[in-house]
Amino acid sequence: MAGRSEQDLQGVTLLGNQGTKYVFEYSPDILETFDNKHPDRDYFVKFNCPEFTSLCPMTGQPDFATIYISYIPDVRMVESKSLKLYLFSFRNHGDFHEDCVNVIMNDLIALMEPRYIEVWGKFTPRGGISIDPYCNWGRPGTKYERMADHRLMNHDMYPEKVDNR
């Protein structure tokens, strides 16, 4: 199977660009997509992002997390370099942990219109407590909506080992 054609990558401007500019304020406009070459098949795409940072909206102190993003694409997929730059744009963004993961999920839903998506933030402890918000979404009226309900109700029954703390 051949690689991606120029037509497949229309709208992808950051990949391979050596003049990358890092945005230090929340910027969903940086996200880019490309066509899913396998829209007839359900499959997961998972991103593990161990260097996420944002700011506590109350203290201005940095918060550190590993963000896990898993989704079942439909027609469009998120381009990974744009996702990296988008997540970097939270660096000076003040929001609670729960808000960060929901904002990320909402932005990716608006961008790609996936069949299913989940975002899980595993934040390092501050003040002796870690916060690990999880959110998900499945396309309404489909099996993915039922999948989202099931995964939400069962997502932490068997907690995995967390090694970012």
TORZA-156702 format. One record per atom (N, C-alpha, C): x, y, z; atom name; residue in three letters. Coordinates in Angstrom, 3 decimals. Layout:
BEGIN
<node <X Y Z> 'CA' 'ALA'>,
...
REM end
This chain:
BEGIN
<node <0.855 -1.176 0.000> 'N' 'MET'>,
<node <0.000 0.000 0.000> 'CA' 'MET'>,
<node <0.899 1.236 0.000> 'C' 'MET'>,
<node <0.607 2.166 -0.863> 'N' 'ALA'>,
<node <1.405 3.375 -1.004> 'CA' 'ALA'>,
<node <1.159 4.321 0.166> 'C' 'ALA'>,
<node <2.072 5.279 0.312> 'N' 'GLY'>,
<node <1.933 6.296 1.349> 'CA' 'GLY'>,
<node <0.825 7.283 1.006> 'C' 'GLY'>,
<node <0.747 8.331 1.732> 'N' 'ARG'>,
<node <-0.292 9.337 1.542> 'CA' 'ARG'>,
<node <0.075 10.245 0.360> 'C' 'ARG'>,
<node <-0.922 10.541 -0.449> 'N' 'SER'>,
<node <-0.721 11.441 -1.582> 'CA' 'SER'>,
<node <-0.835 12.881 -1.095> 'C' 'SER'>,
<node <-0.443 13.816 -1.966> 'N' 'GLU'>,
<node <-0.590 15.232 -1.620> 'CA' 'GLU'>,
<node <-2.053 15.573 -1.382> 'C' 'GLU'>,
<node <-2.944 14.950 -2.134> 'N' 'GLN'>,
<node <-4.374 15.207 -1.952> 'CA' 'GLN'>,
<node <-4.834 14.725 -0.580> 'C' 'GLN'>,
<node <-4.316 13.557 -0.131> 'N' 'ASP'>,
<node <-4.669 13.042 1.195> 'CA' 'ASP'>,
<node <-4.274 14.026 2.291> 'C' 'ASP'>,
<node <-3.195 14.743 2.067> 'N' 'LEU'>,
<node <-2.635 15.610 3.106> 'CA' 'LEU'>,
<node <-3.004 17.078 2.912> 'C' 'LEU'>,
<node <-4.011 17.360 2.088> 'N' 'GLN'>,
<node <-4.451 18.739 1.939> 'CA' 'GLN'>,
<node <-4.853 19.292 3.290> 'C' 'GLN'>,
<node <-4.387 20.479 3.595> 'N' 'GLY'>,
<node <-4.706 21.104 4.870> 'CA' 'GLY'>,
<node <-3.719 20.772 5.971> 'C' 'GLY'>,
<node <-2.808 19.825 5.738> 'N' 'VAL'>,
<node <-1.775 19.494 6.726> 'CA' 'VAL'>,
<node <-0.565 20.369 6.422> 'C' 'VAL'>,
<node <-0.334 21.366 7.275> 'N' 'THR'>,
<node <0.746 22.327 7.011> 'CA' 'THR'>,
<node <1.891 22.235 8.008> 'C' 'THR'>,
<node <1.671 21.593 9.135> 'N' 'LEU'>,
<node <2.687 21.580 10.191> 'CA' 'LEU'>,
<node <3.656 20.418 10.068> 'C' 'LEU'>,
<node <3.194 19.282 9.557> 'N' 'LEU'>,
<node <4.024 18.090 9.439> 'CA' 'LEU'>,
<node <5.179 18.366 8.487> 'C' 'LEU'>,
<node <6.403 18.165 8.965> 'N' 'GLY'>,
<node <7.581 18.388 8.139> 'CA' 'GLY'>,
<node <8.022 19.838 8.060> 'C' 'GLY'>,
<node <7.271 20.744 8.659> 'N' 'ASN'>,
<node <7.611 22.163 8.642> 'CA' 'ASN'>,
<node <8.702 22.414 9.677> 'C' 'ASN'>,
<node <9.872 22.841 9.206> 'N' 'GLN'>,
<node <11.001 23.072 10.111> 'CA' 'GLN'>,
<node <10.887 24.395 10.867> 'C' 'GLN'>,
<node <9.991 25.269 10.433> 'N' 'GLY'>,
<node <9.833 26.574 11.078> 'CA' 'GLY'>,
<node <8.691 26.584 12.069> 'C' 'GLY'>,
<node <8.489 25.491 12.795> 'N' 'THR'>,
<node <7.370 25.373 13.725> 'CA' 'THR'>,
<node <7.422 26.462 14.787> 'C' 'THR'>,
<node <6.283 27.104 14.976> 'N' 'LYS'>,
<node <6.141 28.110 16.026> 'CA' 'LYS'>,
<node <5.279 27.515 17.146> 'C' 'LYS'>,
<node <5.766 27.597 18.367> 'N' 'TYR'>,
<node <5.013 27.106 19.514> 'CA' 'TYR'>,
<node <4.139 28.223 20.052> 'C' 'TYR'>,
<node <2.858 27.921 20.212> 'N' 'VAL'>,
<node <1.892 28.880 20.722> 'CA' 'VAL'>,
<node <1.767 28.645 22.224> 'C' 'VAL'>,
<node <1.868 29.702 23.011> 'N' 'PHE'>,
<node <1.878 29.569 24.462> 'CA' 'PHE'>,
<node <0.532 29.877 25.110> 'C' 'PHE'>,
<node <-0.486 30.107 24.303> 'N' 'GLU'>,
<node <-1.833 30.316 24.811> 'CA' 'GLU'>,
<node <-2.755 29.323 24.114> 'C' 'GLU'>,
<node <-3.765 28.860 24.830> 'N' 'TYR'>,
<node <-4.718 27.879 24.315> 'CA' 'TYR'>,
<node <-5.138 28.239 22.892> 'C' 'TYR'>,
<node <-4.989 27.278 21.974> 'N' 'SER'>,
<node <-5.232 27.554 20.561> 'CA' 'SER'>,
<node <-5.764 26.321 19.830> 'C' 'SER'>,
<node <-7.091 26.107 19.828> 'N' 'PRO'>,
<node <-7.643 24.958 19.106> 'CA' 'PRO'>,
<node <-7.509 25.088 17.585> 'C' 'PRO'>,
<node <-7.296 26.305 17.096> 'N' 'ASP'>,
<node <-7.179 26.520 15.650> 'CA' 'ASP'>,
<node <-5.941 25.864 15.053> 'C' 'ASP'>,
<node <-5.005 25.459 15.885> 'N' 'ILE'>,
<node <-3.772 24.836 15.392> 'CA' 'ILE'>,
<node <-4.001 23.390 14.928> 'C' 'ILE'>,
<node <-5.102 22.776 15.354> 'N' 'LEU'>,
<node <-5.386 21.377 15.005> 'CA' 'LEU'>,
<node <-5.644 21.212 13.513> 'C' 'LEU'>,
<node <-5.092 20.137 12.948> 'N' 'GLU'>,
<node <-5.280 19.816 11.537> 'CA' 'GLU'>,
<node <-5.740 18.370 11.396> 'C' 'GLU'>,
<node <-6.392 18.073 10.279> 'N' 'THR'>,
<node <-6.867 16.717 10.010> 'CA' 'THR'>,
<node <-6.387 16.239 8.645> 'C' 'THR'>,
<node <-6.544 14.937 8.453> 'N' 'PHE'>,
<node <-6.339 14.323 7.146> 'CA' 'PHE'>,
<node <-7.377 13.227 6.984> 'C' 'PHE'>,
<node <-7.551 12.748 5.761> 'N' 'ASP'>,
<node <-8.570 11.740 5.471> 'CA' 'ASP'>,
<node <-8.192 10.378 6.054> 'C' 'ASP'>,
<node <-9.161 9.705 6.624> 'N' 'ASN'>,
<node <-9.013 8.329 7.083> 'CA' 'ASN'>,
<node <-9.053 7.424 5.844> 'C' 'ASN'>,
<node <-8.003 6.671 5.615> 'N' 'LYS'>,
<node <-7.961 5.788 4.447> 'CA' 'LYS'>,
<node <-8.741 4.484 4.667> 'C' 'LYS'>,
<node <-9.269 4.282 5.880> 'N' 'HIS'>,
<node <-10.003 3.054 6.206> 'CA' 'HIS'>,
<node <-11.320 3.374 6.918> 'C' 'HIS'>,
<node <-12.165 4.216 6.324> 'N' 'PRO'>,
<node <-13.406 4.608 7.007> 'CA' 'PRO'>,
<node <-14.430 3.492 7.112> 'C' 'PRO'>,
<node <-14.191 2.391 6.417> 'N' 'ASP'>,
<node <-15.131 1.265 6.458> 'CA' 'ASP'>,
<node <-14.848 0.324 7.626> 'C' 'ASP'>,
<node <-13.832 0.604 8.410> 'N' 'ARG'>,
<node <-13.411 -0.287 9.495> 'CA' 'ARG'>,
<node <-13.381 0.483 10.820> 'C' 'ARG'>,
<node <-13.835 -0.167 11.877> 'N' 'ASP'>,
<node <-13.657 0.378 13.227> 'CA' 'ASP'>,
<node <-12.267 0.013 13.722> 'C' 'ASP'>,
<node <-11.544 0.988 14.206> 'N' 'TYR'>,
<node <-10.255 0.739 14.850> 'CA' 'TYR'>,
<node <-9.931 1.917 15.749> 'C' 'TYR'>,
<node <-9.137 1.659 16.763> 'N' 'PHE'>,
<node <-8.734 2.705 17.693> 'CA' 'PHE'>,
<node <-7.432 3.349 17.255> 'C' 'PHE'>,
<node <-7.348 4.644 17.482> 'N' 'VAL'>,
<node <-6.105 5.389 17.405> 'CA' 'VAL'>,
<node <-5.879 5.918 18.820> 'C' 'VAL'>,
<node <-4.693 5.673 19.379> 'N' 'LYS'>,
<node <-4.429 6.092 20.750> 'CA' 'LYS'>,
<node <-3.180 6.957 20.801> 'C' 'LYS'>,
<node <-3.302 8.075 21.470> 'N' 'PHE'>,
<node <-2.169 8.967 21.708> 'CA' 'PHE'>,
<node <-1.865 8.963 23.201> 'C' 'PHE'>,
<node <-0.606 8.817 23.546> 'N' 'ASN'>,
<node <-0.129 8.929 24.921> 'CA' 'ASN'>,
<node <0.743 10.175 24.971> 'C' 'ASN'>,
<node <0.336 11.126 25.774> 'N' 'CYS'>,
<node <0.984 12.431 25.798> 'CA' 'CYS'>,
<node <1.508 12.696 27.212> 'C' 'CYS'>,
<node <2.739 12.247 27.518> 'N' 'PRO'>,
<node <3.233 12.284 28.898> 'CA' 'PRO'>,
<node <3.793 13.632 29.355> 'C' 'PRO'>,
<node <3.765 14.647 28.504> 'N' 'GLU'>,
<node <4.378 15.925 28.877> 'CA' 'GLU'>,
<node <3.385 17.077 28.893> 'C' 'GLU'>,
<node <2.121 16.781 29.183> 'N' 'PHE'>,
<node <1.091 17.825 29.208> 'CA' 'PHE'>,
<node <1.284 18.715 30.421> 'C' 'PHE'>,
<node <1.154 20.016 30.210> 'N' 'THR'>,
<node <1.171 20.968 31.324> 'CA' 'THR'>,
<node <0.079 22.012 31.114> 'C' 'THR'>,
<node <-0.481 22.444 32.206> 'N' 'SER'>,
<node <-1.430 23.553 32.233> 'CA' 'SER'>,
<node <-1.191 24.286 33.546> 'C' 'SER'>,
<node <-1.970 25.306 33.790> 'N' 'LEU'>,
<node <-1.808 26.071 35.028> 'CA' 'LEU'>,
<node <-3.052 25.957 35.890> 'C' 'LEU'>,
<node <-2.846 25.884 37.193> 'N' 'CYS'>,
<node <-3.966 25.939 38.128> 'CA' 'CYS'>,
<node <-4.596 27.329 38.002> 'C' 'CYS'>,
<node <-5.917 27.402 37.790> 'N' 'PRO'>,
<node <-6.546 28.713 37.620> 'CA' 'PRO'>,
<node <-6.598 29.537 38.908> 'C' 'PRO'>,
<node <-6.368 28.895 40.048> 'N' 'MET'>,
<node <-6.425 29.608 41.326> 'CA' 'MET'>,
<node <-5.047 30.102 41.766> 'C' 'MET'>,
<node <-4.027 29.249 41.613> 'N' 'THR'>,
<node <-2.698 29.585 42.132> 'CA' 'THR'>,
<node <-1.696 29.981 41.053> 'C' 'THR'>,
<node <-1.989 29.608 39.796> 'N' 'GLY'>,
<node <-1.029 29.849 38.719> 'CA' 'GLY'>,
<node <0.113 28.849 38.702> 'C' 'GLY'>,
<node <0.073 27.871 39.619> 'N' 'GLN'>,
<node <1.107 26.840 39.672> 'CA' 'GLN'>,
<node <0.936 25.879 38.494> 'C' 'GLN'>,
<node <2.043 25.317 37.985> 'N' 'PRO'>,
<node <1.916 24.371 36.879> 'CA' 'PRO'>,
<node <1.355 23.027 37.343> 'C' 'PRO'>,
<node <0.569 22.432 36.476> 'N' 'ASP'>,
<node <0.052 21.085 36.669> 'CA' 'ASP'>,
<node <0.610 20.223 35.546> 'C' 'ASP'>,
<node <1.011 19.005 35.887> 'N' 'PHE'>,
<node <1.632 18.091 34.933> 'CA' 'PHE'>,
<node <0.787 16.834 34.826> 'C' 'PHE'>,
<node <0.685 16.298 33.613> 'N' 'ALA'>,
<node <-0.142 15.108 33.418> 'CA' 'ALA'>,
<node <0.326 14.312 32.218> 'C' 'ALA'>,
<node <-0.099 13.059 32.210> 'N' 'THR'>,
<node <-0.105 12.272 30.990> 'CA' 'THR'>,
<node <-1.543 12.284 30.510> 'C' 'THR'>,
<node <-1.741 12.669 29.268> 'N' 'ILE'>,
<node <-3.066 12.687 28.662> 'CA' 'ILE'>,
<node <-3.140 11.513 27.700> 'C' 'ILE'>,
<node <-4.175 10.703 27.857> 'N' 'TYR'>,
<node <-4.437 9.587 26.952> 'CA' 'TYR'>,
<node <-5.655 9.948 26.113> 'C' 'TYR'>,
<node <-5.501 9.892 24.813> 'N' 'ILE'>,
<node <-6.596 10.156 23.888> 'CA' 'ILE'>,
<node <-6.760 8.911 23.027> 'C' 'ILE'>,
<node <-7.952 8.334 23.034> 'N' 'SER'>,
<node <-8.269 7.183 22.184> 'CA' 'SER'>,
<node <-9.523 7.524 21.403> 'C' 'SER'>,
<node <-9.502 7.210 20.113> 'N' 'TYR'>,
<node <-10.704 7.463 19.334> 'CA' 'TYR'>,
<node <-10.850 6.460 18.201> 'C' 'TYR'>,
<node <-12.097 6.305 17.763> 'N' 'ILE'>,
<node <-12.417 5.528 16.573> 'CA' 'ILE'>,
<node <-12.757 6.556 15.500> 'C' 'ILE'>,
<node <-11.903 6.685 14.480> 'N' 'PRO'>,
<node <-12.144 7.724 13.474> 'CA' 'PRO'>,
<node <-13.314 7.385 12.568> 'C' 'PRO'>,
<node <-13.835 8.427 11.942> 'N' 'ASP'>,
<node <-14.813 8.241 10.879> 'CA' 'ASP'>,
<node <-14.122 8.681 9.582> 'C' 'ASP'>,
<node <-14.411 9.855 9.096> 'N' 'VAL'>,
<node <-13.856 10.308 7.824> 'CA' 'VAL'>,
<node <-12.537 11.049 8.008> 'C' 'VAL'>,
<node <-12.415 11.813 9.099> 'N' 'ARG'>,
<node <-11.231 12.643 9.334> 'CA' 'ARG'>,
<node <-10.468 12.147 10.548> 'C' 'ARG'>,
<node <-9.144 12.351 10.527> 'N' 'MET'>,
<node <-8.271 11.973 11.641> 'CA' 'MET'>,
<node <-7.424 13.182 12.021> 'C' 'MET'>,
<node <-7.039 13.272 13.284> 'N' 'VAL'>,
<node <-6.205 14.383 13.723> 'CA' 'VAL'>,
<node <-4.744 14.097 13.373> 'C' 'VAL'>,
<node <-4.067 15.111 12.876> 'N' 'GLU'>,
<node <-2.653 14.991 12.530> 'CA' 'GLU'>,
<node <-1.839 15.155 13.822> 'C' 'GLU'>,
<node <-0.884 14.258 14.052> 'N' 'SER'>,
<node <-0.224 14.165 15.362> 'CA' 'SER'>,
<node <0.635 15.371 15.718> 'C' 'SER'>,
<node <1.319 15.979 14.772> 'N' 'LYS'>,
<node <2.135 17.148 15.125> 'CA' 'LYS'>,
<node <1.237 18.305 15.535> 'C' 'LYS'>,
<node <0.120 18.483 14.828> 'N' 'SER'>,
<node <-0.795 19.561 15.221> 'CA' 'SER'>,
<node <-1.378 19.285 16.603> 'C' 'SER'>,
<node <-1.623 18.002 16.917> 'N' 'LEU'>,
<node <-2.113 17.642 18.250> 'CA' 'LEU'>,
<node <-1.067 17.982 19.305> 'C' 'LEU'>,
<node <0.182 17.677 19.018> 'N' 'LYS'>,
<node <1.270 18.003 19.958> 'CA' 'LYS'>,
<node <1.321 19.506 20.213> 'C' 'LYS'>,
<node <1.247 20.301 19.160> 'N' 'LEU'>,
<node <1.302 21.757 19.314> 'CA' 'LEU'>,
<node <0.059 22.283 20.027> 'C' 'LEU'>,
<node <-1.084 21.687 19.753> 'N' 'TYR'>,
<node <-2.325 22.063 20.435> 'CA' 'TYR'>,
<node <-2.204 21.793 21.938> 'C' 'TYR'>,
<node <-1.746 20.594 22.301> 'N' 'LEU'>,
<node <-1.594 20.274 23.722> 'CA' 'LEU'>,
<node <-0.566 21.195 24.372> 'C' 'LEU'>,
<node <0.477 21.557 23.643> 'N' 'PHE'>,
<node <1.475 22.494 24.165> 'CA' 'PHE'>,
<node <0.836 23.853 24.447> 'C' 'PHE'>,
<node <-0.203 24.207 23.677> 'N' 'SER'>,
<node <-0.826 25.518 23.851> 'CA' 'SER'>,
<node <-1.540 25.658 25.194> 'C' 'SER'>,
<node <-1.704 24.561 25.929> 'N' 'PHE'>,
<node <-2.294 24.617 27.273> 'CA' 'PHE'>,
<node <-1.272 25.065 28.319> 'C' 'PHE'>,
<node <-0.015 25.175 27.942> 'N' 'ARG'>,
<node <1.091 25.445 28.865> 'CA' 'ARG'>,
<node <0.815 26.642 29.788> 'C' 'ARG'>,
<node <0.222 27.698 29.264> 'N' 'ASN'>,
<node <-0.084 28.878 30.069> 'CA' 'ASN'>,
<node <-1.582 29.061 30.254> 'C' 'ASN'>,
<node <-2.335 28.007 30.017> 'N' 'HIS'>,
<node <-3.790 28.053 30.126> 'CA' 'HIS'>,
<node <-4.206 27.657 31.531> 'C' 'HIS'>,
<node <-4.972 28.500 32.172> 'N' 'GLY'>,
<node <-5.445 28.204 33.519> 'CA' 'GLY'>,
<node <-6.807 27.539 33.498> 'C' 'GLY'>,
<node <-6.841 26.271 33.856> 'N' 'ASP'>,
<node <-8.097 25.538 33.923> 'CA' 'ASP'>,
<node <-7.931 24.364 34.877> 'C' 'ASP'>,
<node <-9.021 23.950 35.490> 'N' 'PHE'>,
<node <-8.980 22.777 36.345> 'CA' 'PHE'>,
<node <-8.763 21.526 35.503> 'C' 'PHE'>,
<node <-8.240 20.478 36.123> 'N' 'HIS'>,
<node <-7.928 19.233 35.418> 'CA' 'HIS'>,
<node <-9.142 18.705 34.652> 'C' 'HIS'>,
<node <-10.275 18.699 35.333> 'N' 'GLU'>,
<node <-11.502 18.171 34.728> 'CA' 'GLU'>,
<node <-11.883 18.971 33.487> 'C' 'GLU'>,
<node <-11.696 20.284 33.562> 'N' 'ASP'>,
<node <-12.017 21.134 32.423> 'CA' 'ASP'>,
<node <-11.064 20.874 31.257> 'C' 'ASP'>,
<node <-9.779 20.709 31.549> 'N' 'CYS'>,
<node <-8.796 20.465 30.481> 'CA' 'CYS'>,
<node <-9.174 19.252 29.646> 'C' 'CYS'>,
<node <-9.480 18.118 30.291> 'N' 'VAL'>,
<node <-9.773 16.910 29.510> 'CA' 'VAL'>,
<node <-11.077 17.061 28.726> 'C' 'VAL'>,
<node <-12.069 17.745 29.289> 'N' 'ASN'>,
<node <-13.320 17.959 28.563> 'CA' 'ASN'>,
<node <-13.148 18.934 27.398> 'C' 'ASN'>,
<node <-12.340 19.962 27.579> 'N' 'VAL'>,
<node <-12.058 20.901 26.486> 'CA' 'VAL'>,
<node <-11.335 20.181 25.356> 'C' 'VAL'>,
<node <-10.338 19.367 25.696> 'N' 'ILE'>,
<node <-9.609 18.606 24.679> 'CA' 'ILE'>,
<node <-10.575 17.714 23.905> 'C' 'ILE'>,
<node <-11.417 16.983 24.624> 'N' 'MET'>,
<node <-12.368 16.095 23.957> 'CA' 'MET'>,
<node <-13.327 16.887 23.068> 'C' 'MET'>,
<node <-13.879 17.977 23.573> 'N' 'ASN'>,
<node <-14.824 18.771 22.788> 'CA' 'ASN'>,
<node <-14.179 19.329 21.521> 'C' 'ASN'>,
<node <-12.940 19.800 21.638> 'N' 'ASP'>,
<node <-12.242 20.332 20.462> 'CA' 'ASP'>,
<node <-12.011 19.240 19.422> 'C' 'ASP'>,
<node <-11.655 18.037 19.867> 'N' 'LEU'>,
<node <-11.412 16.945 18.928> 'CA' 'LEU'>,
<node <-12.707 16.434 18.289> 'C' 'LEU'>,
<node <-13.806 16.452 19.037> 'N' 'ILE'>,
<node <-15.105 16.095 18.452> 'CA' 'ILE'>,
<node <-15.469 17.105 17.364> 'C' 'ILE'>,
<node <-15.335 18.387 17.664> 'N' 'ALA'>,
<node <-15.667 19.425 16.681> 'CA' 'ALA'>,
<node <-14.769 19.319 15.447> 'C' 'ALA'>,
<node <-13.519 18.954 15.642> 'N' 'LEU'>,
<node <-12.549 18.860 14.543> 'CA' 'LEU'>,
<node <-12.806 17.673 13.635> 'C' 'LEU'>,
<node <-12.961 16.486 14.227> 'N' 'MET'>,
<node <-12.960 15.243 13.454> 'CA' 'MET'>,
<node <-14.319 14.587 13.288> 'C' 'MET'>,
<node <-15.240 14.852 14.197> 'N' 'GLU'>,
<node <-16.505 14.123 14.251> 'CA' 'GLU'>,
<node <-16.254 12.606 14.273> 'C' 'GLU'>,
<node <-15.489 12.144 15.274> 'N' 'PRO'>,
<node <-15.184 10.705 15.337> 'CA' 'PRO'>,
<node <-16.415 9.896 15.694> 'C' 'PRO'>,
<node <-16.299 8.586 15.541> 'N' 'ARG'>,
<node <-17.387 7.703 15.961> 'CA' 'ARG'>,
<node <-17.426 7.611 17.482> 'C' 'ARG'>,
<node <-16.233 7.560 18.077> 'N' 'TYR'>,
<node <-16.097 7.411 19.520> 'CA' 'TYR'>,
<node <-14.797 8.087 19.933> 'C' 'TYR'>,
<node <-14.771 8.663 21.150> 'N' 'ILE'>,
<node <-13.538 9.262 21.667> 'CA' 'ILE'>,
<node <-13.560 9.225 23.193> 'C' 'ILE'>,
<node <-12.365 9.080 23.777> 'N' 'GLU'>,
<node <-12.203 9.211 25.220> 'CA' 'GLU'>,
<node <-10.895 9.929 25.495> 'C' 'GLU'>,
<node <-10.920 10.707 26.567> 'N' 'VAL'>,
<node <-9.735 11.444 27.006> 'CA' 'VAL'>,
<node <-9.596 11.218 28.503> 'C' 'VAL'>,
<node <-8.394 10.826 28.906> 'N' 'TRP'>,
<node <-8.118 10.532 30.308> 'CA' 'TRP'>,
<node <-6.867 11.297 30.702> 'C' 'TRP'>,
<node <-6.977 12.091 31.740> 'N' 'GLY'>,
<node <-5.831 12.834 32.248> 'CA' 'GLY'>,
<node <-5.359 12.229 33.557> 'C' 'GLY'>,
<node <-4.090 11.902 33.602> 'N' 'LYS'>,
<node <-3.502 11.376 34.847> 'CA' 'LYS'>,
<node <-2.498 12.418 35.340> 'C' 'LYS'>,
<node <-2.984 13.243 36.254> 'N' 'PHE'>,
<node <-2.204 14.373 36.738> 'CA' 'PHE'>,
<node <-1.339 13.960 37.922> 'C' 'PHE'>,
<node <-0.155 14.537 37.985> 'N' 'THR'>,
<node <0.731 14.250 39.112> 'CA' 'THR'>,
<node <0.156 14.908 40.363> 'C' 'THR'>,
<node <0.460 14.348 41.526> 'N' 'PRO'>,
<node <-0.114 14.879 42.766> 'CA' 'PRO'>,
<node <0.355 16.299 43.071> 'C' 'PRO'>,
<node <-0.576 17.067 43.625> 'N' 'ARG'>,
<node <-0.257 18.369 44.220> 'CA' 'ARG'>,
<node <-0.971 18.383 45.548> 'C' 'ARG'>,
<node <-0.257 18.705 46.590> 'N' 'GLY'>,
<node <-0.859 18.711 47.918> 'CA' 'GLY'>,
<node <-1.259 17.329 48.380> 'C' 'GLY'>,
<node <-0.585 16.294 47.854> 'N' 'GLY'>,
<node <-0.841 14.928 48.291> 'CA' 'GLY'>,
<node <-1.993 14.237 47.595> 'C' 'GLY'>,
<node <-2.608 14.882 46.581> 'N' 'ILE'>,
<node <-3.736 14.276 45.872> 'CA' 'ILE'>,
<node <-3.489 14.361 44.371> 'C' 'ILE'>,
<node <-3.736 13.234 43.698> 'N' 'SER'>,
<node <-3.731 13.269 42.235> 'CA' 'SER'>,
<node <-5.178 13.254 41.759> 'C' 'SER'>,
<node <-5.407 13.855 40.620> 'N' 'ILE'>,
<node <-6.740 13.900 40.029> 'CA' 'ILE'>,
<node <-6.629 13.300 38.637> 'C' 'ILE'>,
<node <-7.480 12.325 38.342> 'N' 'ASP'>,
<node <-7.414 11.610 37.070> 'CA' 'ASP'>,
<node <-8.768 11.647 36.364> 'C' 'ASP'>,
<node <-9.155 12.784 35.785> 'N' 'PRO'>,
<node <-10.462 12.864 35.135> 'CA' 'PRO'>,
<node <-10.504 12.079 33.827> 'C' 'PRO'>,
<node <-11.651 11.467 33.595> 'N' 'TYR'>,
<node <-11.895 10.672 32.392> 'CA' 'TYR'>,
<node <-13.202 11.142 31.777> 'C' 'TYR'>,
<node <-13.227 11.331 30.477> 'N' 'CYS'>,
<node <-14.479 11.639 29.800> 'CA' 'CYS'>,
<node <-14.503 10.893 28.473> 'C' 'CYS'>,
<node <-15.698 10.631 27.987> 'N' 'ASN'>,
<node <-15.813 9.971 26.698> 'CA' 'ASN'>,
<node <-17.092 10.402 26.011> 'C' 'ASN'>,
<node <-17.214 10.023 24.749> 'N' 'TRP'>,
<node <-18.373 10.383 23.940> 'CA' 'TRP'>,
<node <-18.494 9.383 22.802> 'C' 'TRP'>,
<node <-19.706 8.977 22.519> 'N' 'GLY'>,
<node <-20.001 8.144 21.354> 'CA' 'GLY'>,
<node <-21.086 8.806 20.534> 'C' 'GLY'>,
<node <-20.998 8.680 19.238> 'N' 'ARG'>,
<node <-21.971 9.323 18.357> 'CA' 'ARG'>,
<node <-23.384 8.917 18.770> 'C' 'ARG'>,
<node <-24.240 9.919 19.038> 'N' 'PRO'>,
<node <-25.605 9.644 19.502> 'CA' 'PRO'>,
<node <-26.391 8.779 18.517> 'C' 'PRO'>,
<node <-27.179 7.857 19.103> 'N' 'GLY'>,
<node <-28.047 7.004 18.318> 'CA' 'GLY'>,
<node <-27.348 5.847 17.629> 'C' 'GLY'>,
<node <-26.090 5.592 17.996> 'N' 'THR'>,
<node <-25.334 4.512 17.370> 'CA' 'THR'>,
<node <-24.795 3.572 18.440> 'C' 'THR'>,
<node <-24.176 2.491 17.996> 'N' 'LYS'>,
<node <-23.538 1.562 18.933> 'CA' 'LYS'>,
<node <-22.417 2.254 19.711> 'C' 'LYS'>,
<node <-21.865 3.324 19.168> 'N' 'TYR'>,
<node <-20.771 4.035 19.846> 'CA' 'TYR'>,
<node <-21.276 4.788 21.069> 'C' 'TYR'>,
<node <-22.523 5.225 21.030> 'N' 'GLU'>,
<node <-23.120 5.846 22.213> 'CA' 'GLU'>,
<node <-23.261 4.807 23.322> 'C' 'GLU'>,
<node <-23.702 3.609 22.969> 'N' 'ARG'>,
<node <-23.808 2.529 23.957> 'CA' 'ARG'>,
<node <-22.418 2.132 24.469> 'C' 'ARG'>,
<node <-21.447 2.119 23.568> 'N' 'MET'>,
<node <-20.070 1.809 23.953> 'CA' 'MET'>,
<node <-19.557 2.846 24.961> 'C' 'MET'>,
<node <-19.852 4.108 24.715> 'N' 'ALA'>,
<node <-19.422 5.174 25.620> 'CA' 'ALA'>,
<node <-20.034 4.982 27.002> 'C' 'ALA'>,
<node <-21.330 4.665 27.044> 'N' 'ASP'>,
<node <-21.982 4.426 28.333> 'CA' 'ASP'>,
<node <-21.306 3.275 29.069> 'C' 'ASP'>,
<node <-21.071 2.180 28.351> 'N' 'HIS'>,
<node <-20.452 1.005 28.969> 'CA' 'HIS'>,
<node <-19.034 1.321 29.471> 'C' 'HIS'>,
<node <-18.232 1.970 28.635> 'N' 'ARG'>,
<node <-16.852 2.268 29.032> 'CA' 'ARG'>,
<node <-16.809 3.260 30.190> 'C' 'ARG'>,
<node <-17.729 4.198 30.228> 'N' 'LEU'>,
<node <-17.765 5.148 31.337> 'CA' 'LEU'>,
<node <-18.081 4.436 32.648> 'C' 'LEU'>,
<node <-19.035 3.531 32.601> 'N' 'MET'>,
<node <-19.424 2.823 33.819> 'CA' 'MET'>,
<node <-18.366 1.823 34.279> 'C' 'MET'>,
<node <-17.487 1.412 33.389> 'N' 'ASN'>,
<node <-16.497 0.380 33.711> 'CA' 'ASN'>,
<node <-15.053 0.833 33.548> 'C' 'ASN'>,
<node <-14.815 2.109 33.309> 'N' 'HIS'>,
<node <-13.484 2.540 32.898> 'CA' 'HIS'>,
<node <-12.401 2.331 33.947> 'C' 'HIS'>,
<node <-12.735 2.324 35.204> 'N' 'ASP'>,
<node <-11.689 2.234 36.225> 'CA' 'ASP'>,
<node <-11.909 1.047 37.164> 'C' 'ASP'>,
<node <-12.563 0.010 36.672> 'N' 'MET'>,
<node <-12.787 -1.165 37.513> 'CA' 'MET'>,
<node <-11.479 -1.885 37.805> 'C' 'MET'>,
<node <-10.566 -1.851 36.868> 'N' 'TYR'>,
<node <-9.276 -2.491 37.005> 'CA' 'TYR'>,
<node <-8.191 -1.467 36.722> 'C' 'TYR'>,
<node <-7.916 -0.597 37.673> 'N' 'PRO'>,
<node <-6.966 0.501 37.411> 'CA' 'PRO'>,
<node <-5.611 -0.033 36.942> 'C' 'PRO'>,
<node <-5.101 0.631 35.926> 'N' 'GLU'>,
<node <-3.784 0.260 35.435> 'CA' 'GLU'>,
<node <-2.707 0.891 36.301> 'C' 'GLU'>,
<node <-1.518 0.352 36.223> 'N' 'LYS'>,
<node <-0.394 0.934 36.954> 'CA' 'LYS'>,
<node <-0.084 2.282 36.348> 'C' 'LYS'>,
<node <0.019 3.284 37.182> 'N' 'VAL'>,
<node <0.342 4.625 36.730> 'CA' 'VAL'>,
<node <1.794 4.885 37.084> 'C' 'VAL'>,
<node <2.602 5.153 36.066> 'N' 'ASP'>,
<node <4.025 5.325 36.336> 'CA' 'ASP'>,
<node <4.514 6.748 36.060> 'C' 'ASP'>,
<node <3.593 7.715 36.060> 'N' 'ASN'>,
<node <4.033 9.087 35.835> 'CA' 'ASN'>,
<node <4.105 9.872 37.145> 'C' 'ASN'>,
<node <4.149 9.159 38.278> 'N' 'ARG'>,
<node <4.165 9.880 39.568> 'CA' 'ARG'>,
<node <5.349 9.454 40.395> 'C' 'ARG'>,
REM end
